[in-house]
Amino acid sequence: MTTLQEQSRKFTGAIRDRPTADDVKQGTLLRIADATELIAKNYAELVQQRDMYLRWYNTEHENSARLKKQVAGLQGVITKMKKVQEGKR
């Protein structure tokens, strides 16, 4: 026995085996509902992935800013050490 969704896709067989117009409508609506559920599932997965990548980006952006400040501070220390070294000569 075929489901209404499958019957709504084809009209083969004898007249008595064909689905009624209401069966076709119901099968079509069921297929639309299935497709909508699949779209919603895919959308939820995409939202989760977007949030994950956004968290990764923000974390790495913060790490990058912290490291830039650290490098700038170390460059300042190097400059001070060079001045002290020049003063001893």
HTML snippet that shows the backbone in 3Dmol.js (N, CA, C, O; Angstrom):
<script src="https://3Dmol.org/build/3Dmol-min.js"></script>
<div id="view" style="width:600px;height:400px;position:relative"></div>
<script>
const pdb = `
ATOM      1  N   MET A   1       0.853  -1.188   0.000  1.00  0.00           N
ATOM      2  CA  MET A   1       0.000   0.000   0.000  1.00  0.00           C
ATOM      3  C   MET A   1       0.891   1.241   0.000  1.00  0.00           C
ATOM      4  O   MET A   1       1.846   1.341   0.771  1.00  0.00           O
ATOM      5  N   THR A   2       0.568   2.149  -0.850  1.00  0.00           N
ATOM      6  CA  THR A   2       1.348   3.379  -0.929  1.00  0.00           C
ATOM      7  C   THR A   2       0.731   4.439  -0.031  1.00  0.00           C
ATOM      8  O   THR A   2      -0.461   4.414   0.275  1.00  0.00           O
ATOM      9  N   THR A   3       1.569   5.355   0.375  1.00  0.00           N
ATOM     10  CA  THR A   3       1.072   6.431   1.227  1.00  0.00           C
ATOM     11  C   THR A   3       0.417   7.498   0.368  1.00  0.00           C
ATOM     12  O   THR A   3       0.552   7.508  -0.855  1.00  0.00           O
ATOM     13  N   LEU A   4      -0.286   8.382   1.027  1.00  0.00           N
ATOM     14  CA  LEU A   4      -0.922   9.486   0.301  1.00  0.00           C
ATOM     15  C   LEU A   4       0.126  10.383  -0.345  1.00  0.00           C
ATOM     16  O   LEU A   4      -0.116  10.961  -1.405  1.00  0.00           O
ATOM     17  N   GLN A   5       1.294  10.501   0.293  1.00  0.00           N
ATOM     18  CA  GLN A   5       2.356  11.327  -0.267  1.00  0.00           C
ATOM     19  C   GLN A   5       2.837  10.738  -1.590  1.00  0.00           C
ATOM     20  O   GLN A   5       3.043  11.463  -2.563  1.00  0.00           O
ATOM     21  N   GLU A   6       3.014   9.416  -1.617  1.00  0.00           N
ATOM     22  CA  GLU A   6       3.445   8.775  -2.857  1.00  0.00           C
ATOM     23  C   GLU A   6       2.362   8.827  -3.919  1.00  0.00           C
ATOM     24  O   GLU A   6       2.649   9.033  -5.099  1.00  0.00           O
ATOM     25  N   GLN A   7       1.117   8.641  -3.501  1.00  0.00           N
ATOM     26  CA  GLN A   7       0.005   8.680  -4.453  1.00  0.00           C
ATOM     27  C   GLN A   7      -0.155  10.058  -5.064  1.00  0.00           C
ATOM     28  O   GLN A   7      -0.564  10.184  -6.219  1.00  0.00           O
ATOM     29  N   SER A   8       0.165  11.093  -4.298  1.00  0.00           N
ATOM     30  CA  SER A   8      -0.013  12.439  -4.824  1.00  0.00           C
ATOM     31  C   SER A   8       1.025  12.772  -5.894  1.00  0.00           C
ATOM     32  O   SER A   8       0.878  13.749  -6.629  1.00  0.00           O
ATOM     33  N   ARG A   9       2.073  11.954  -5.974  1.00  0.00           N
ATOM     34  CA  ARG A   9       3.119  12.191  -6.965  1.00  0.00           C
ATOM     35  C   ARG A   9       2.796  11.573  -8.317  1.00  0.00           C
ATOM     36  O   ARG A   9       3.290  12.039  -9.344  1.00  0.00           O
ATOM     37  N   LYS A  10       1.984  10.542  -8.328  1.00  0.00           N
ATOM     38  CA  LYS A  10       1.740   9.857  -9.601  1.00  0.00           C
ATOM     39  C   LYS A  10       0.275   9.458  -9.736  1.00  0.00           C
ATOM     40  O   LYS A  10      -0.443   9.298  -8.749  1.00  0.00           O
ATOM     41  N   PHE A  11      -0.136   9.304 -10.964  1.00  0.00           N
ATOM     42  CA  PHE A  11      -1.507   8.899 -11.271  1.00  0.00           C
ATOM     43  C   PHE A  11      -1.458   7.701 -12.208  1.00  0.00           C
ATOM     44  O   PHE A  11      -1.900   7.796 -13.353  1.00  0.00           O
ATOM     45  N   THR A  12      -0.926   6.578 -11.741  1.00  0.00           N
ATOM     46  CA  THR A  12      -0.838   5.400 -12.584  1.00  0.00           C
ATOM     47  C   THR A  12      -1.842   4.367 -12.126  1.00  0.00           C
ATOM     48  O   THR A  12      -2.359   4.441 -11.011  1.00  0.00           O
ATOM     49  N   GLY A  13      -2.117   3.404 -12.987  1.00  0.00           N
ATOM     50  CA  GLY A  13      -3.021   2.327 -12.630  1.00  0.00           C
ATOM     51  C   GLY A  13      -4.422   2.581 -13.148  1.00  0.00           C
ATOM     52  O   GLY A  13      -4.682   3.550 -13.861  1.00  0.00           O
ATOM     53  N   ALA A  14      -5.295   1.701 -12.777  1.00  0.00           N
ATOM     54  CA  ALA A  14      -6.687   1.778 -13.234  1.00  0.00           C
ATOM     55  C   ALA A  14      -7.402   2.926 -12.541  1.00  0.00           C
ATOM     56  O   ALA A  14      -6.924   3.472 -11.546  1.00  0.00           O
ATOM     57  N   ILE A  15      -8.536   3.273 -13.081  1.00  0.00           N
ATOM     58  CA  ILE A  15      -9.337   4.370 -12.540  1.00  0.00           C
ATOM     59  C   ILE A  15      -9.675   4.098 -11.073  1.00  0.00           C
ATOM     60  O   ILE A  15      -9.622   5.010 -10.247  1.00  0.00           O
ATOM     61  N   ARG A  16     -10.017   2.863 -10.748  1.00  0.00           N
ATOM     62  CA  ARG A  16     -10.411   2.554  -9.366  1.00  0.00           C
ATOM     63  C   ARG A  16      -9.236   2.651  -8.399  1.00  0.00           C
ATOM     64  O   ARG A  16      -9.443   2.827  -7.198  1.00  0.00           O
ATOM     65  N   ASP A  17      -7.990   2.537  -8.909  1.00  0.00           N
ATOM     66  CA  ASP A  17      -6.809   2.617  -8.058  1.00  0.00           C
ATOM     67  C   ASP A  17      -6.301   4.042  -7.877  1.00  0.00           C
ATOM     68  O   ASP A  17      -5.466   4.315  -7.015  1.00  0.00           O
ATOM     69  N   ARG A  18      -6.808   4.920  -8.686  1.00  0.00           N
ATOM     70  CA  ARG A  18      -6.346   6.307  -8.579  1.00  0.00           C
ATOM     71  C   ARG A  18      -6.872   6.961  -7.314  1.00  0.00           C
ATOM     72  O   ARG A  18      -8.000   6.700  -6.896  1.00  0.00           O
ATOM     73  N   PRO A  19      -6.058   7.808  -6.707  1.00  0.00           N
ATOM     74  CA  PRO A  19      -6.528   8.514  -5.512  1.00  0.00           C
ATOM     75  C   PRO A  19      -7.553   9.581  -5.887  1.00  0.00           C
ATOM     76  O   PRO A  19      -7.568  10.081  -7.012  1.00  0.00           O
ATOM     77  N   THR A  20      -8.386   9.910  -4.947  1.00  0.00           N
ATOM     78  CA  THR A  20      -9.364  10.966  -5.179  1.00  0.00           C
ATOM     79  C   THR A  20      -8.655  12.317  -5.108  1.00  0.00           C
ATOM     80  O   THR A  20      -7.493  12.406  -4.712  1.00  0.00           O
ATOM     81  N   ALA A  21      -9.363  13.342  -5.493  1.00  0.00           N
ATOM     82  CA  ALA A  21      -8.779  14.689  -5.454  1.00  0.00           C
ATOM     83  C   ALA A  21      -8.409  15.067  -4.028  1.00  0.00           C
ATOM     84  O   ALA A  21      -7.384  15.707  -3.794  1.00  0.00           O
ATOM     85  N   ASP A  22      -9.243  14.669  -3.078  1.00  0.00           N
ATOM     86  CA  ASP A  22      -8.927  14.970  -1.674  1.00  0.00           C
ATOM     87  C   ASP A  22      -7.679  14.224  -1.211  1.00  0.00           C
ATOM     88  O   ASP A  22      -6.879  14.761  -0.446  1.00  0.00           O
ATOM     89  N   ASP A  23      -7.514  12.979  -1.679  1.00  0.00           N
ATOM     90  CA  ASP A  23      -6.315  12.215  -1.328  1.00  0.00           C
ATOM     91  C   ASP A  23      -5.066  12.901  -1.876  1.00  0.00           C
ATOM     92  O   ASP A  23      -4.041  12.979  -1.199  1.00  0.00           O
ATOM     93  N   VAL A  24      -5.162  13.392  -3.099  1.00  0.00           N
ATOM     94  CA  VAL A  24      -4.024  14.082  -3.715  1.00  0.00           C
ATOM     95  C   VAL A  24      -3.709  15.358  -2.937  1.00  0.00           C
ATOM     96  O   VAL A  24      -2.546  15.666  -2.678  1.00  0.00           O
ATOM     97  N   LYS A  25      -4.748  16.088  -2.572  1.00  0.00           N
ATOM     98  CA  LYS A  25      -4.534  17.320  -1.801  1.00  0.00           C
ATOM     99  C   LYS A  25      -3.884  17.011  -0.457  1.00  0.00           C
ATOM    100  O   LYS A  25      -2.945  17.687  -0.037  1.00  0.00           O
ATOM    101  N   GLN A  26      -4.397  15.981   0.211  1.00  0.00           N
ATOM    102  CA  GLN A  26      -3.857  15.621   1.511  1.00  0.00           C
ATOM    103  C   GLN A  26      -2.406  15.137   1.376  1.00  0.00           C
ATOM    104  O   GLN A  26      -1.553  15.495   2.188  1.00  0.00           O
ATOM    105  N   GLY A  27      -2.133  14.335   0.365  1.00  0.00           N
ATOM    106  CA  GLY A  27      -0.763  13.872   0.141  1.00  0.00           C
ATOM    107  C   GLY A  27       0.178  15.020  -0.163  1.00  0.00           C
ATOM    108  O   GLY A  27       1.319  15.044   0.298  1.00  0.00           O
ATOM    109  N   THR A  28      -0.310  15.969  -0.942  1.00  0.00           N
ATOM    110  CA  THR A  28       0.498  17.141  -1.273  1.00  0.00           C
ATOM    111  C   THR A  28       0.806  17.953  -0.020  1.00  0.00           C
ATOM    112  O   THR A  28       1.934  18.402   0.185  1.00  0.00           O
ATOM    113  N   LEU A  29      -0.210  18.132   0.810  1.00  0.00           N
ATOM    114  CA  LEU A  29       0.004  18.878   2.058  1.00  0.00           C
ATOM    115  C   LEU A  29       0.988  18.151   2.972  1.00  0.00           C
ATOM    116  O   LEU A  29       1.802  18.785   3.643  1.00  0.00           O
ATOM    117  N   LEU A  30       0.912  16.828   2.997  1.00  0.00           N
ATOM    118  CA  LEU A  30       1.854  16.058   3.811  1.00  0.00           C
ATOM    119  C   LEU A  30       3.281  16.209   3.281  1.00  0.00           C
ATOM    120  O   LEU A  30       4.228  16.328   4.058  1.00  0.00           O
ATOM    121  N   ARG A  31       3.427  16.204   1.963  1.00  0.00           N
ATOM    122  CA  ARG A  31       4.756  16.400   1.382  1.00  0.00           C
ATOM    123  C   ARG A  31       5.280  17.792   1.691  1.00  0.00           C
ATOM    124  O   ARG A  31       6.461  17.959   1.997  1.00  0.00           O
ATOM    125  N   ILE A  32       4.417  18.786   1.613  1.00  0.00           N
ATOM    126  CA  ILE A  32       4.821  20.162   1.947  1.00  0.00           C
ATOM    127  C   ILE A  32       5.227  20.245   3.417  1.00  0.00           C
ATOM    128  O   ILE A  32       6.207  20.907   3.757  1.00  0.00           O
ATOM    129  N   ALA A  33       4.474  19.575   4.283  1.00  0.00           N
ATOM    130  CA  ALA A  33       4.800  19.587   5.713  1.00  0.00           C
ATOM    131  C   ALA A  33       6.152  18.925   5.959  1.00  0.00           C
ATOM    132  O   ALA A  33       6.950  19.418   6.757  1.00  0.00           O
ATOM    133  N   ASP A  34       6.409  17.819   5.283  1.00  0.00           N
ATOM    134  CA  ASP A  34       7.712  17.142   5.429  1.00  0.00           C
ATOM    135  C   ASP A  34       8.848  18.053   4.976  1.00  0.00           C
ATOM    136  O   ASP A  34       9.880  18.149   5.641  1.00  0.00           O
ATOM    137  N   ALA A  35       8.652  18.717   3.848  1.00  0.00           N
ATOM    138  CA  ALA A  35       9.689  19.610   3.329  1.00  0.00           C
ATOM    139  C   ALA A  35       9.920  20.784   4.279  1.00  0.00           C
ATOM    140  O   ALA A  35      11.056  21.211   4.483  1.00  0.00           O
ATOM    141  N   THR A  36       8.849  21.296   4.852  1.00  0.00           N
ATOM    142  CA  THR A  36       8.960  22.411   5.785  1.00  0.00           C
ATOM    143  C   THR A  36       9.723  21.993   7.036  1.00  0.00           C
ATOM    144  O   THR A  36      10.551  22.750   7.544  1.00  0.00           O
ATOM    145  N   GLU A  37       9.446  20.788   7.534  1.00  0.00           N
ATOM    146  CA  GLU A  37      10.174  20.290   8.699  1.00  0.00           C
ATOM    147  C   GLU A  37      11.664  20.148   8.391  1.00  0.00           C
ATOM    148  O   GLU A  37      12.509  20.471   9.226  1.00  0.00           O
ATOM    149  N   LEU A  38      11.976  19.669   7.203  1.00  0.00           N
ATOM    150  CA  LEU A  38      13.372  19.522   6.808  1.00  0.00           C
ATOM    151  C   LEU A  38      14.062  20.880   6.715  1.00  0.00           C
ATOM    152  O   LEU A  38      15.210  21.028   7.133  1.00  0.00           O
ATOM    153  N   ILE A  39      13.363  21.862   6.171  1.00  0.00           N
ATOM    154  CA  ILE A  39      13.916  23.215   6.077  1.00  0.00           C
ATOM    155  C   ILE A  39      14.172  23.771   7.473  1.00  0.00           C
ATOM    156  O   ILE A  39      15.211  24.383   7.720  1.00  0.00           O
ATOM    157  N   ALA A  40      13.224  23.560   8.388  1.00  0.00           N
ATOM    158  CA  ALA A  40      13.379  24.065   9.753  1.00  0.00           C
ATOM    159  C   ALA A  40      14.558  23.391  10.439  1.00  0.00           C
ATOM    160  O   ALA A  40      15.307  24.040  11.170  1.00  0.00           O
ATOM    161  N   LYS A  41      14.729  22.088  10.206  1.00  0.00           N
ATOM    162  CA  LYS A  41      15.855  21.367  10.801  1.00  0.00           C
ATOM    163  C   LYS A  41      17.175  21.915  10.262  1.00  0.00           C
ATOM    164  O   LYS A  41      18.103  22.174  11.029  1.00  0.00           O
ATOM    165  N   ASN A  42      17.257  22.091   8.948  1.00  0.00           N
ATOM    166  CA  ASN A  42      18.471  22.634   8.343  1.00  0.00           C
ATOM    167  C   ASN A  42      18.752  24.043   8.850  1.00  0.00           C
ATOM    168  O   ASN A  42      19.906  24.400   9.085  1.00  0.00           O
ATOM    169  N   TYR A  43      17.714  24.837   9.016  1.00  0.00           N
ATOM    170  CA  TYR A  43      17.875  26.199   9.498  1.00  0.00           C
ATOM    171  C   TYR A  43      18.435  26.187  10.922  1.00  0.00           C
ATOM    172  O   TYR A  43      19.327  26.970  11.249  1.00  0.00           O
ATOM    173  N   ALA A  44      17.909  25.299  11.762  1.00  0.00           N
ATOM    174  CA  ALA A  44      18.392  25.217  13.143  1.00  0.00           C
ATOM    175  C   ALA A  44      19.868  24.822  13.169  1.00  0.00           C
ATOM    176  O   ALA A  44      20.639  25.358  13.965  1.00  0.00           O
ATOM    177  N   GLU A  45      20.262  23.894  12.311  1.00  0.00           N
ATOM    178  CA  GLU A  45      21.671  23.500  12.239  1.00  0.00           C
ATOM    179  C   GLU A  45      22.539  24.667  11.774  1.00  0.00           C
ATOM    180  O   GLU A  45      23.633  24.875  12.299  1.00  0.00           O
ATOM    181  N   LEU A  46      22.059  25.423  10.800  1.00  0.00           N
ATOM    182  CA  LEU A  46      22.820  26.577  10.314  1.00  0.00           C
ATOM    183  C   LEU A  46      22.975  27.636  11.394  1.00  0.00           C
ATOM    184  O   LEU A  46      24.033  28.254  11.511  1.00  0.00           O
ATOM    185  N   VAL A  47      21.931  27.849  12.181  1.00  0.00           N
ATOM    186  CA  VAL A  47      22.002  28.828  13.265  1.00  0.00           C
ATOM    187  C   VAL A  47      23.029  28.382  14.304  1.00  0.00           C
ATOM    188  O   VAL A  47      23.802  29.197  14.806  1.00  0.00           O
ATOM    189  N   GLN A  48      23.036  27.082  14.626  1.00  0.00           N
ATOM    190  CA  GLN A  48      24.018  26.574  15.582  1.00  0.00           C
ATOM    191  C   GLN A  48      25.438  26.745  15.056  1.00  0.00           C
ATOM    192  O   GLN A  48      26.338  27.140  15.797  1.00  0.00           O
ATOM    193  N   GLN A  49      25.632  26.447  13.785  1.00  0.00           N
ATOM    194  CA  GLN A  49      26.961  26.613  13.195  1.00  0.00           C
ATOM    195  C   GLN A  49      27.384  28.074  13.187  1.00  0.00           C
ATOM    196  O   GLN A  49      28.538  28.392  13.474  1.00  0.00           O
ATOM    197  N   ARG A  50      26.454  28.961  12.859  1.00  0.00           N
ATOM    198  CA  ARG A  50      26.771  30.387  12.851  1.00  0.00           C
ATOM    199  C   ARG A  50      27.195  30.847  14.240  1.00  0.00           C
ATOM    200  O   ARG A  50      28.178  31.574  14.386  1.00  0.00           O
ATOM    201  N   ASP A  51      26.451  30.421  15.260  1.00  0.00           N
ATOM    202  CA  ASP A  51      26.782  30.810  16.624  1.00  0.00           C
ATOM    203  C   ASP A  51      28.152  30.271  17.037  1.00  0.00           C
ATOM    204  O   ASP A  51      28.922  30.959  17.706  1.00  0.00           O
ATOM    205  N   MET A  52      28.446  29.031  16.631  1.00  0.00           N
ATOM    206  CA  MET A  52      29.732  28.435  16.958  1.00  0.00           C
ATOM    207  C   MET A  52      30.866  29.230  16.313  1.00  0.00           C
ATOM    208  O   MET A  52      31.847  29.569  16.974  1.00  0.00           O
ATOM    209  N   TYR A  53      30.724  29.524  15.017  1.00  0.00           N
ATOM    210  CA  TYR A  53      31.772  30.276  14.324  1.00  0.00           C
ATOM    211  C   TYR A  53      31.895  31.684  14.875  1.00  0.00           C
ATOM    212  O   TYR A  53      33.001  32.220  14.935  1.00  0.00           O
ATOM    213  N   LEU A  54      30.796  32.297  15.277  1.00  0.00           N
ATOM    214  CA  LEU A  54      30.837  33.633  15.871  1.00  0.00           C
ATOM    215  C   LEU A  54      31.589  33.605  17.204  1.00  0.00           C
ATOM    216  O   LEU A  54      32.383  34.501  17.491  1.00  0.00           O
ATOM    217  N   ARG A  55      31.335  32.569  18.020  1.00  0.00           N
ATOM    218  CA  ARG A  55      32.073  32.437  19.280  1.00  0.00           C
ATOM    219  C   ARG A  55      33.562  32.254  19.011  1.00  0.00           C
ATOM    220  O   ARG A  55      34.398  32.874  19.668  1.00  0.00           O
ATOM    221  N   TRP A  56      33.887  31.405  18.047  1.00  0.00           N
ATOM    222  CA  TRP A  56      35.297  31.195  17.701  1.00  0.00           C
ATOM    223  C   TRP A  56      35.938  32.500  17.248  1.00  0.00           C
ATOM    224  O   TRP A  56      37.052  32.822  17.661  1.00  0.00           O
ATOM    225  N   TYR A  57      35.242  33.251  16.402  1.00  0.00           N
ATOM    226  CA  TYR A  57      35.778  34.515  15.903  1.00  0.00           C
ATOM    227  C   TYR A  57      36.025  35.477  17.058  1.00  0.00           C
ATOM    228  O   TYR A  57      37.095  36.078  17.155  1.00  0.00           O
ATOM    229  N   ASN A  58      35.033  35.622  17.933  1.00  0.00           N
ATOM    230  CA  ASN A  58      35.180  36.560  19.051  1.00  0.00           C
ATOM    231  C   ASN A  58      36.318  36.157  19.977  1.00  0.00           C
ATOM    232  O   ASN A  58      37.066  37.011  20.454  1.00  0.00           O
ATOM    233  N   THR A  59      36.454  34.859  20.234  1.00  0.00           N
ATOM    234  CA  THR A  59      37.534  34.382  21.088  1.00  0.00           C
ATOM    235  C   THR A  59      38.891  34.689  20.467  1.00  0.00           C
ATOM    236  O   THR A  59      39.789  35.195  21.141  1.00  0.00           O
ATOM    237  N   GLU A  60      39.037  34.388  19.200  1.00  0.00           N
ATOM    238  CA  GLU A  60      40.310  34.634  18.523  1.00  0.00           C
ATOM    239  C   GLU A  60      40.587  36.126  18.369  1.00  0.00           C
ATOM    240  O   GLU A  60      41.741  36.552  18.414  1.00  0.00           O
ATOM    241  N   HIS A  61      39.542  36.914  18.188  1.00  0.00           N
ATOM    242  CA  HIS A  61      39.716  38.368  18.084  1.00  0.00           C
ATOM    243  C   HIS A  61      40.236  38.922  19.411  1.00  0.00           C
ATOM    244  O   HIS A  61      41.127  39.771  19.429  1.00  0.00           O
ATOM    245  N   GLU A  62      39.675  38.437  20.520  1.00  0.00           N
ATOM    246  CA  GLU A  62      40.140  38.872  21.838  1.00  0.00           C
ATOM    247  C   GLU A  62      41.591  38.435  22.072  1.00  0.00           C
ATOM    248  O   GLU A  62      42.406  39.203  22.584  1.00  0.00           O
ATOM    249  N   ASN A  63      41.899  37.193  21.689  1.00  0.00           N
ATOM    250  CA  ASN A  63      43.279  36.712  21.844  1.00  0.00           C
ATOM    251  C   ASN A  63      44.241  37.539  21.007  1.00  0.00           C
ATOM    252  O   ASN A  63      45.340  37.861  21.459  1.00  0.00           O
ATOM    253  N   SER A  64      43.839  37.881  19.798  1.00  0.00           N
ATOM    254  CA  SER A  64      44.680  38.686  18.917  1.00  0.00           C
ATOM    255  C   SER A  64      44.933  40.067  19.518  1.00  0.00           C
ATOM    256  O   SER A  64      46.066  40.549  19.501  1.00  0.00           O
ATOM    257  N   ALA A  65      43.900  40.700  20.045  1.00  0.00           N
ATOM    258  CA  ALA A  65      44.056  42.021  20.651  1.00  0.00           C
ATOM    259  C   ALA A  65      44.973  41.938  21.868  1.00  0.00           C
ATOM    260  O   ALA A  65      45.815  42.813  22.074  1.00  0.00           O
ATOM    261  N   ARG A  66      44.812  40.891  22.672  1.00  0.00           N
ATOM    262  CA  ARG A  66      45.654  40.713  23.854  1.00  0.00           C
ATOM    263  C   ARG A  66      47.116  40.525  23.445  1.00  0.00           C
ATOM    264  O   ARG A  66      48.016  41.099  24.059  1.00  0.00           O
ATOM    265  N   LEU A  67      47.343  39.730  22.421  1.00  0.00           N
ATOM    266  CA  LEU A  67      48.716  39.495  21.972  1.00  0.00           C
ATOM    267  C   LEU A  67      49.343  40.747  21.366  1.00  0.00           C
ATOM    268  O   LEU A  67      50.542  40.974  21.529  1.00  0.00           O
ATOM    269  N   LYS A  68      48.550  41.563  20.670  1.00  0.00           N
ATOM    270  CA  LYS A  68      49.073  42.815  20.117  1.00  0.00           C
ATOM    271  C   LYS A  68      49.520  43.745  21.232  1.00  0.00           C
ATOM    272  O   LYS A  68      50.561  44.394  21.127  1.00  0.00           O
ATOM    273  N   LYS A  69      48.729  43.809  22.306  1.00  0.00           N
ATOM    274  CA  LYS A  69      49.110  44.645  23.449  1.00  0.00           C
ATOM    275  C   LYS A  69      50.364  44.102  24.113  1.00  0.00           C
ATOM    276  O   LYS A  69      51.231  44.866  24.539  1.00  0.00           O
ATOM    277  N   GLN A  70      50.457  42.781  24.199  1.00  0.00           N
ATOM    278  CA  GLN A  70      51.633  42.176  24.798  1.00  0.00           C
ATOM    279  C   GLN A  70      52.894  42.474  23.991  1.00  0.00           C
ATOM    280  O   GLN A  70      53.941  42.772  24.565  1.00  0.00           O
ATOM    281  N   VAL A  71      52.802  42.396  22.683  1.00  0.00           N
ATOM    282  CA  VAL A  71      53.930  42.700  21.800  1.00  0.00           C
ATOM    283  C   VAL A  71      54.327  44.165  21.949  1.00  0.00           C
ATOM    284  O   VAL A  71      55.511  44.491  22.029  1.00  0.00           O
ATOM    285  N   ALA A  72      53.327  45.045  21.985  1.00  0.00           N
ATOM    286  CA  ALA A  72      53.630  46.475  22.137  1.00  0.00           C
ATOM    287  C   ALA A  72      54.345  46.730  23.463  1.00  0.00           C
ATOM    288  O   ALA A  72      55.294  47.513  23.517  1.00  0.00           O
ATOM    289  N   GLY A  73      53.899  46.080  24.516  1.00  0.00           N
ATOM    290  CA  GLY A  73      54.553  46.241  25.821  1.00  0.00           C
ATOM    291  C   GLY A  73      55.981  45.735  25.800  1.00  0.00           C
ATOM    292  O   GLY A  73      56.879  46.376  26.346  1.00  0.00           O
ATOM    293  N   LEU A  74      56.194  44.599  25.177  1.00  0.00           N
ATOM    294  CA  LEU A  74      57.553  44.049  25.098  1.00  0.00           C
ATOM    295  C   LEU A  74      58.460  44.921  24.237  1.00  0.00           C
ATOM    296  O   LEU A  74      59.652  45.043  24.517  1.00  0.00           O
ATOM    297  N   GLN A  75      57.906  45.524  23.196  1.00  0.00           N
ATOM    298  CA  GLN A  75      58.704  46.444  22.382  1.00  0.00           C
ATOM    299  C   GLN A  75      59.126  47.651  23.203  1.00  0.00           C
ATOM    300  O   GLN A  75      60.236  48.160  23.045  1.00  0.00           O
ATOM    301  N   GLY A  76      58.238  48.109  24.081  1.00  0.00           N
ATOM    302  CA  GLY A  76      58.577  49.222  24.970  1.00  0.00           C
ATOM    303  C   GLY A  76      59.700  48.845  25.915  1.00  0.00           C
ATOM    304  O   GLY A  76      60.598  49.646  26.174  1.00  0.00           O
ATOM    305  N   VAL A  77      59.652  47.627  26.429  1.00  0.00           N
ATOM    306  CA  VAL A  77      60.710  47.153  27.324  1.00  0.00           C
ATOM    307  C   VAL A  77      62.027  47.084  26.573  1.00  0.00           C
ATOM    308  O   VAL A  77      63.064  47.467  27.115  1.00  0.00           O
ATOM    309  N   ILE A  78      62.008  46.608  25.349  1.00  0.00           N
ATOM    310  CA  ILE A  78      63.225  46.525  24.537  1.00  0.00           C
ATOM    311  C   ILE A  78      63.810  47.916  24.323  1.00  0.00           C
ATOM    312  O   ILE A  78      65.021  48.109  24.433  1.00  0.00           O
ATOM    313  N   THR A  79      62.947  48.888  24.016  1.00  0.00           N
ATOM    314  CA  THR A  79      63.399  50.264  23.794  1.00  0.00           C
ATOM    315  C   THR A  79      64.054  50.818  25.063  1.00  0.00           C
ATOM    316  O   THR A  79      65.111  51.444  24.989  1.00  0.00           O
ATOM    317  N   LYS A  80      63.438  50.593  26.213  1.00  0.00           N
ATOM    318  CA  LYS A  80      64.009  51.078  27.481  1.00  0.00           C
ATOM    319  C   LYS A  80      65.351  50.416  27.758  1.00  0.00           C
ATOM    320  O   LYS A  80      66.294  51.068  28.208  1.00  0.00           O
ATOM    321  N   MET A  81      65.430  49.128  27.489  1.00  0.00           N
ATOM    322  CA  MET A  81      66.691  48.417  27.727  1.00  0.00           C
ATOM    323  C   MET A  81      67.799  48.945  26.808  1.00  0.00           C
ATOM    324  O   MET A  81      68.954  49.036  27.222  1.00  0.00           O
ATOM    325  N   LYS A  82      67.454  49.290  25.574  1.00  0.00           N
ATOM    326  CA  LYS A  82      68.444  49.851  24.639  1.00  0.00           C
ATOM    327  C   LYS A  82      68.932  51.200  25.142  1.00  0.00           C
ATOM    328  O   LYS A  82      70.124  51.496  25.062  1.00  0.00           O
ATOM    329  N   LYS A  83      68.013  52.028  25.665  1.00  0.00           N
ATOM    330  CA  LYS A  83      68.409  53.341  26.180  1.00  0.00           C
ATOM    331  C   LYS A  83      69.318  53.189  27.384  1.00  0.00           C
ATOM    332  O   LYS A  83      70.294  53.926  27.527  1.00  0.00           O
ATOM    333  N   VAL A  84      69.000  52.229  28.258  1.00  0.00           N
ATOM    334  CA  VAL A  84      69.848  52.005  29.434  1.00  0.00           C
ATOM    335  C   VAL A  84      71.210  51.517  28.974  1.00  0.00           C
ATOM    336  O   VAL A  84      72.230  51.933  29.522  1.00  0.00           O
ATOM    337  N   GLN A  85      71.245  50.659  27.996  1.00  0.00           N
ATOM    338  CA  GLN A  85      72.497  50.115  27.480  1.00  0.00           C
ATOM    339  C   GLN A  85      73.346  51.227  26.842  1.00  0.00           C
ATOM    340  O   GLN A  85      74.566  51.253  27.006  1.00  0.00           O
ATOM    341  N   GLU A  86      72.691  52.141  26.118  1.00  0.00           N
ATOM    342  CA  GLU A  86      73.416  53.255  25.493  1.00  0.00           C
ATOM    343  C   GLU A  86      73.970  54.199  26.558  1.00  0.00           C
ATOM    344  O   GLU A  86      75.044  54.771  26.370  1.00  0.00           O
ATOM    345  N   GLY A  87      73.280  54.368  27.637  1.00  0.00           N
ATOM    346  CA  GLY A  87      73.716  55.262  28.702  1.00  0.00           C
ATOM    347  C   GLY A  87      74.949  54.743  29.422  1.00  0.00           C
ATOM    348  O   GLY A  87      75.719  55.538  29.961  1.00  0.00           O
ATOM    349  N   LYS A  88      75.154  53.459  29.447  1.00  0.00           N
ATOM    350  CA  LYS A  88      76.303  52.854  30.134  1.00  0.00           C
ATOM    351  C   LYS A  88      77.569  52.957  29.297  1.00  0.00           C
ATOM    352  O   LYS A  88      78.666  52.820  29.839  1.00  0.00           O
ATOM    353  N   ARG A  89      77.459  53.183  28.049  1.00  0.00           N
ATOM    354  CA  ARG A  89      78.641  53.251  27.176  1.00  0.00           C
ATOM    355  C   ARG A  89      79.380  54.519  27.324  1.00  0.00           C
ATOM    356  O   ARG A  89      80.394  54.724  26.658  1.00  0.00           O
TER     357      ARG A  89
END
`;
const viewer = $3Dmol.createViewer("view");
viewer.addModel(pdb, "pdb");
viewer.setStyle({}, {cartoon: {color: "spectrum"}});
viewer.zoomTo();
viewer.render();
</script>
